[in-house]
Amino acid sequence: MTTSSRPHVFPGAPEPRPLNDEEFQRFRAWVHQESGILLAETKKAFLTARLGHRIRALGLPSFGAYYQRVTSGEDADEARQMLEALCIHETSFFREPSQFTFLQDTLVPAWRAEAEHGQRTARLRIWSAACATGEEPYSVAMMLGICLPAEEGWAVDLLATDLSTSALRRAREGLWPIERAREIPDAYLRRYMLRGTGKQAGWMKPGPQLRARVQFRPLNLHHVPHDVNGTFDLILCRNVLMYFSPAARLRVVEGLTDRLRPGGHLFIGHAESLQGMSARLRCLRPTIYMRVAEASTPPPLAGAKRVGT
């Protein structure tokens, strides 16, 4: 499989022929196959708007021609760009405040108590599984940097992944309009964020201490088992499960649960629920789940026979 270079934009390229129903269904099936995302029947206009600029940039005459290009296996880069065009990266610092309150007031004291009683080390592993442009993992890193400081022996390994490489590029760049500062509590803002000067006036960015705490890399949640090492104390997968089909959602949740240590926690979005999806997860409060220890199957009694034999 080869990847293409970035296509030239064709000025004045003609509008592609309108997306017809058969083409729309083909795109829906392929997107679901590759990402687990289920485009609703009502998303035809959304797909047209999101893909139209790619088709014009490539100078293609129709959505059908574009479909052939991205599904042929000969242009992996364009296939990736198509999936990225369908991603929505709406996020903010310290989004879902109740979860950050739970992290600070419940999880941090519990982790401290476990460490004091020798039930865990002072190293935490946290995974932001759909990190978009980085606000979520940086928010967690800021809070834990103060609540569990390195000066007390704590270390936090924070992995941040996303399907979109363009979103990850912005996350690594870490540059936001200074107006976004209002989303960050003053104590964290003063300690971890830098105000831009000169050409970067009007912008803010994370300081080197904060940047060093987050590792960004691409990952497709639909590809289970997930390509990450070990288990985590906390996984955040917020406001993304809602876009998966029911079957894909179940696969992803089971994959995430596999990567939680027993007693580890999973945060999801406020519009999402995992009710009835996994016996290994207990709902502690809306959007917050904990992996419970799995009951072991007792050994059969000596000389016992199966019922019905």
C-alpha positions in Angstrom: 0.0 0.0 0.0 1.4 3.4 -0.9 0.5 6.9 0.3 0.1 9.9 -1.9 1.5 13.3 -1.5 -0.8 16.2 -0.6 -2.9 16.9 -3.6 -2.8 20.3 -5.4 -5.9 22.4 -5.3 -7.4 23.0 -8.7 -8.6 26.6 -8.8 -12.0 26.9 -10.5 -12.5 23.2 -10.5 -16.1 22.3 -11.4 -18.5 21.3 -8.7 -18.7 17.5 -8.4 -22.0 15.8 -9.4 -24.3 15.7 -6.3 -24.0 12.8 -4.0 -26.7 10.2 -4.8 -28.3 7.8 -2.4 -26.4 4.7 -3.6 -23.1 6.6 -3.1 -24.1 7.8 0.3 -24.9 4.2 1.4 -21.5 3.0 0.2 -19.7 5.8 2.1 -21.8 4.9 5.2 -20.8 1.2 5.0 -17.1 2.0 4.4 -16.8 4.6 7.2 -18.4 2.1 9.6 -16.1 -0.7 8.5 -13.0 1.5 9.0 -13.9 3.5 12.1 -17.0 2.0 13.7 -18.7 5.4 13.2 -22.3 5.1 12.2 -23.5 7.9 10.0 -27.2 8.4 10.4 -29.5 8.3 7.4 -30.0 12.1 7.9 -26.3 12.8 7.5 -26.2 13.0 3.7 -25.9 16.8 3.7 -23.2 16.6 6.4 -21.2 14.1 4.3 -21.5 16.3 1.2 -20.3 19.4 3.0 -17.4 17.6 4.7 -16.1 15.8 1.6 -16.9 18.4 -1.0 -13.7 20.4 -0.5 -11.5 17.2 -0.8 -13.2 16.3 -4.1 -12.7 19.8 -5.5 -9.1 19.8 -4.3 -8.4 16.6 -6.1 -10.2 17.7 -9.3 -12.5 14.7 -9.3 -15.8 14.8 -11.1 -18.0 13.0 -8.6 -18.4 11.5 -5.1 -18.3 8.1 -6.8 -14.8 8.7 -8.2 -13.7 9.9 -4.7 -15.1 6.7 -3.2 -13.1 4.6 -5.6 -10.0 6.5 -4.7 -10.3 6.2 -0.9 -11.4 2.5 -0.9 -9.0 1.2 -3.5 -6.2 0.8 -1.0 -3.8 2.8 -3.2 -4.2 6.1 -1.4 -4.0 5.5 2.3 -3.3 9.2 3.0 -6.5 10.3 1.3 -8.5 7.6 3.1 -7.1 9.0 6.4 -8.0 12.5 5.5 -11.5 11.5 4.6 -12.1 9.9 8.0 -10.5 13.0 9.7 -12.9 15.2 7.7 -15.8 13.4 9.4 -14.5 13.9 13.0 -15.9 16.5 15.2 -13.3 18.1 17.7 -15.5 20.1 20.0 -13.7 20.3 23.3 -12.6 22.6 26.1 -10.4 22.7 29.2 -11.9 21.0 32.3 -15.0 19.9 30.3 -17.5 17.9 32.4 -16.6 19.7 35.7 -18.3 17.0 37.9 -15.7 14.4 36.7 -12.8 16.7 37.6 -14.4 17.1 41.0 -14.6 13.3 41.4 -11.0 13.0 40.3 -9.8 15.5 42.9 -12.1 14.7 45.8 -12.5 10.9 45.4 -9.8 9.3 43.2 -6.8 11.3 44.4 -7.5 10.6 48.1 -8.1 6.9 47.3 -4.8 6.6 45.4 -3.0 8.3 48.2 -4.5 5.9 50.8 -3.6 2.9 48.6 0.0 4.1 48.3 0.3 4.7 52.0 -0.9 1.2 52.8 1.4 -0.4 50.2 -1.5 -1.4 47.9 -0.1 0.5 44.9 2.9 2.4 43.7 3.1 6.1 43.4 3.0 5.9 39.6 -0.3 6.4 37.8 -1.2 5.5 34.3 -3.9 7.5 32.6 -5.2 7.3 29.0 -7.2 10.1 27.2 -8.6 7.8 24.5 -10.1 10.5 22.2 -8.1 13.5 23.1 -8.9 15.7 20.1 -6.8 18.9 20.3 -5.3 18.2 23.7 -7.4 20.2 26.2 -8.6 17.1 28.0 -5.2 15.5 28.8 -3.6 18.8 29.6 -6.4 19.5 32.1 -5.8 16.2 33.8 -2.1 16.8 33.8 -2.6 20.2 35.4 -4.8 18.9 38.2 -2.7 15.9 39.1 0.5 18.0 38.9 -0.8 19.9 41.9 -2.8 17.2 43.7 -0.1 14.5 43.4 3.2 16.5 43.0 6.4 14.9 41.8 8.0 16.4 45.0 6.1 13.9 47.0 7.3 11.0 44.8 4.3 10.8 42.4 4.7 10.1 38.7 1.9 10.3 36.2 2.2 8.6 32.8 -0.5 10.3 30.6 -1.1 8.8 27.1 -3.3 10.8 24.7 -4.6 9.3 21.5 -7.0 10.2 18.7 -7.9 9.0 15.2 -7.2 12.4 13.7 -3.5 13.2 13.0 -4.4 16.8 12.3 -6.0 17.2 15.7 -2.9 15.5 17.3 -0.7 18.0 15.5 -2.6 20.9 17.0 -2.4 19.2 20.4 1.4 18.8 20.2 1.6 22.4 19.0 -0.4 23.5 22.1 -1.4 27.0 21.0 -4.8 28.5 21.9 -6.3 32.0 21.8 -5.8 33.8 25.1 -9.6 34.0 25.5 -9.6 30.2 26.3 -7.8 31.1 29.5 -11.2 31.6 31.1 -11.8 27.8 31.0 -8.8 27.2 33.3 -8.9 27.7 37.1 -6.5 30.5 38.1 -4.2 28.3 40.2 -3.5 26.0 37.1 -3.4 28.9 34.7 -0.7 30.7 36.6 1.4 27.6 37.2 1.2 25.9 33.8 0.3 28.3 31.0 2.5 30.8 29.3 1.2 34.0 27.6 2.5 34.5 24.1 4.6 37.5 23.2 5.6 39.1 19.9 4.2 37.1 17.0 2.4 34.9 19.5 0.7 37.8 21.3 -2.9 37.0 22.0 -2.2 33.3 22.4 -1.3 31.0 25.3 0.6 27.7 25.4 1.5 25.0 28.0 4.9 25.4 29.6 7.6 22.7 29.1 6.8 21.1 32.5 3.2 20.4 31.4 4.1 19.4 27.8 6.5 16.7 29.2 3.7 15.0 31.0 1.6 14.1 28.0 2.5 11.6 25.2 0.4 12.0 22.0 0.0 9.4 19.3 -2.6 8.3 16.8 -4.9 5.4 17.5 -8.2 4.1 16.0 -10.5 3.0 18.8 -12.3 0.7 16.4 -9.2 -1.5 16.1 -9.5 -3.8 19.1 -7.5 -5.0 20.9 -6.1 -1.5 21.3 -2.4 -1.0 20.6 -1.4 0.3 24.0 0.7 -1.4 26.7 -0.4 -2.5 30.1 -3.4 -1.3 32.1 -4.5 2.1 33.3 -5.8 3.6 36.6 -8.1 5.9 34.7 -9.3 6.0 31.1 -11.3 9.0 29.6 -13.3 8.2 26.5 -15.8 11.1 26.5 -18.3 12.2 23.8 -17.1 9.7 21.2 -18.9 6.4 22.0 -22.2 8.1 20.8 -20.9 8.1 17.2 -20.3 4.3 17.1 -22.9 1.7 16.0 -24.2 -0.4 18.9 -21.9 -3.4 17.9 -18.9 -1.2 17.5 -19.6 0.6 20.8 -19.7 -2.7 22.6 -16.4 -3.8 21.1 -14.7 -0.5 22.0 -16.1 -0.6 25.6 -14.8 -4.2 26.1 -11.5 -3.2 24.6 -11.2 -0.2 27.0 -12.3 -2.4 30.0 -9.5 -4.8 29.1 -7.1 -1.9 29.5 -8.4 -0.9 33.0 -6.8 -2.4 36.0 -9.3 -3.9 38.5 -10.5 -1.0 40.5 -9.6 1.4 37.7 -12.1 4.0 36.5 -13.6 5.0 33.1 -15.1 8.4 32.4 -17.5 8.8 29.5 -19.5 11.8 28.1 -22.6 13.3 29.7 -24.8 12.1 26.8 -23.5 8.5 26.9 -24.4 5.4 29.0 -22.9 1.9 29.3 -26.0 0.4 30.9 -26.0 -3.3 30.3 -22.9 -3.3 28.2 -20.3 -4.9 30.5 -20.6 -7.0 33.6 -17.1 -5.9 34.4 -18.1 -2.2 34.9 -20.0 -0.8 37.8 -21.7 2.6 37.4 -20.7 4.8 40.4 -22.6 7.8 39.2 -23.7 9.0 35.7 -20.7 9.0 33.3 -18.3 7.4 35.9 -17.6 3.6 35.9 -15.3 1.3 37.8 -13.9 -2.0 36.7 -14.9 -4.6 39.3 -13.0 -7.8 40.1 -14.2 -10.7 38.0 -15.8 -13.6 39.9 -13.8 -16.7 39.5 -15.5 -19.9 38.5 -15.4 -22.5 41.3 -13.7 -25.8 40.4 -16.1 -28.8 39.8 -16.7 -31.1 42.7 -14.8 -34.4 42.5 -16.9 -37.0 40.8 -19.6 -34.6 39.9 -21.4 -34.8 36.6 -22.9 -32.1 34.4 -26.6 -31.6 34.8 -28.4 -33.7 32.2 -25.6 -36.3 31.8 
